[in-house]
Amino acid sequence: MAKTLAIHLDEETTQRLRFIGETASLTQDQLLEEAVRSYSREKEQYIRAVQQGREDVRAGRVISHKDLVADLEARLADLD
């Protein structure tokens, strides 16, 4: 079910959206819907990754920076 929202944009942003919409043959509604969909998807993915990282820290599923560097250096040495 779609929900109607109202937003207020400054003139610069409005002009930018108008240009993009005209260039891409999209209405402003279509353009804004895609922008919000894309932003919210990316933001949700970021938040979930941070939450997972925090959970990993709490559970002790981490390695030290020193160990990470040593592992990377060993892997790079194997490439030579």
C-alpha positions in Angstrom: 0.0 0.0 0.0 1.4 3.4 -1.0 1.6 6.2 1.5 1.6 9.9 0.5 4.2 12.1 2.1 4.9 15.8 1.8 8.4 17.2 1.7 9.8 20.7 1.4 12.9 21.2 -0.8 15.0 24.3 -1.4 15.0 25.7 -4.9 18.4 24.3 -5.8 17.3 20.8 -5.0 14.0 21.3 -6.8 15.8 22.4 -10.0 18.3 19.5 -9.7 15.4 17.0 -9.4 13.6 18.6 -12.3 16.7 18.3 -14.5 17.3 14.7 -13.6 13.6 13.8 -14.0 13.4 15.4 -17.5 16.7 13.8 -18.5 15.6 10.4 -17.3 12.0 10.8 -18.5 10.7 10.4 -14.9 8.0 12.4 -13.1 9.2 14.0 -9.9 7.1 11.5 -8.0 8.8 8.6 -9.7 12.2 10.2 -9.1 11.6 10.9 -5.5 10.1 7.5 -4.8 13.3 5.9 -6.3 15.5 8.2 -4.4 13.8 7.4 -1.1 13.7 3.7 -1.8 17.5 3.7 -2.7 18.5 5.8 0.3 16.4 3.8 2.8 17.7 0.5 1.4 21.3 1.7 1.7 20.8 3.2 5.2 19.1 0.1 6.5 22.0 -2.1 5.2 24.5 0.2 6.9 22.6 0.1 10.2 22.3 -3.7 10.1 26.0 -4.0 9.4 26.9 -1.7 12.3 24.6 -3.7 14.5 26.2 -7.0 13.4 29.6 -5.5 14.1 28.6 -4.5 17.6 27.2 -8.0 18.2 30.5 -9.5 16.9 32.5 -7.3 19.3 30.3 -8.3 22.3 30.6 -12.0 21.3 34.4 -11.7 21.0 34.4 -12.4 17.3 37.2 -9.9 16.5 40.9 -9.8 15.9 43.5 -7.2 16.8 44.8 -4.7 14.4 48.3 -6.3 14.8 47.0 -9.7 13.9 45.1 -8.4 10.9 48.2 -6.6 9.5 50.3 -9.7 10.0 47.7 -11.8 8.2 47.5 -9.4 5.3 51.2 -9.2 5.0 51.5 -13.0 5.0 48.9 -13.2 2.2 50.6 -10.5 0.2 53.9 -12.3 0.6 52.3 -15.5 -0.8 51.4 -13.6 -4.0 55.0 -12.8 -4.8 
